Amino acid sequence: MDLLIDRITVDTSICNGKPTIRGKRITVQTILEFLSAGDSKDEILKQYPTLVSEDIDACLRFAADLMGHQYSIQAIA
C-alpha cells in the first residue's frame, strides 16, 4: 500500500480529480491505456521522462486494487 500512497494522488484541482502520478498531470488512466495498447514501460518512460518505472508499477497496483472491490451493475430506467 505504501507504493500507492507515495505515488498515486487525487487532487480535485488536478485533472478534474482523476488519480494522477505524484501530483503530475499524468493520469493513471493514461498510463493504463498505453499499456493496454501494447506500449512497453520503456516506451512510456521515453514519452514521459519525469516518470520512473515504479510509477507505472503503482498504476498497475492501483488498478488491481480497484478490481478487488465488489461491484454490482444495476439498470437505470
N, C-alpha and C positions, 0 to 999 in steps of 0.2 A: 504493500500500500504506500510505503514511503516514496516509491518511484512515481506514483501518480500525484501525490501531494506536492512533490518538488517540481513536477514538470507540467502537469495539466492544470490550467487555471480557467476559472469562469468569472468574467467581469462584465456586467451589463453595459459598460461603456466601450467595450472592445468587441467587434464583430457581432453586435446585437446579442451578446450574452452566450454565444456558442462557445463550447470548450476550445481553448487555444493552447498552444505550446508556450509555456513560460511567459505568458502575457504578451506574446508577439501577435501580430495579425496573421498568423498561420493557424488555421483551424485543424482540429483533429480530423474532421470530415475530409478536408482537402488531402491530408496525408493518406487516409484510408482509401480515398478514391484513386490516388496514384498507385497505391499498392494493388488495388483490385483491378486496375488496368494493366498490371504486369510490370510496372516500373520496379526496379531494384532499389534497395536502400541507397546504394552508391549514386544512382541516377537522381534520386530525390535530394540527397545531400549536395549534389552539384548544383541543382536548381535553387536550393535554399541553403546557402553557405553558413548562415547563422545557426543552423540546426546541427545536432550531433546524433550519432546512432541511437543513443539512449532515448532521445526524444521520440524517435519512430517506435522503439520498443514500448514506450509509455502509451503511445496512441493505440497500439495493438492490445495492450493490457487493459486500457480504458474500455475499449470496445468489447473485449471478452468479459470484463466485469459487468458491463451493462446487460449482456446476454444472460448473465447469471440470475437476473431478476425474473420474477414471474409476470407474465403479461396476459391479458385477456382482450380479445377483439370483439367489439360489440357493434352491431349495425345501428346506424343513426337514421331515424325516419325522415 
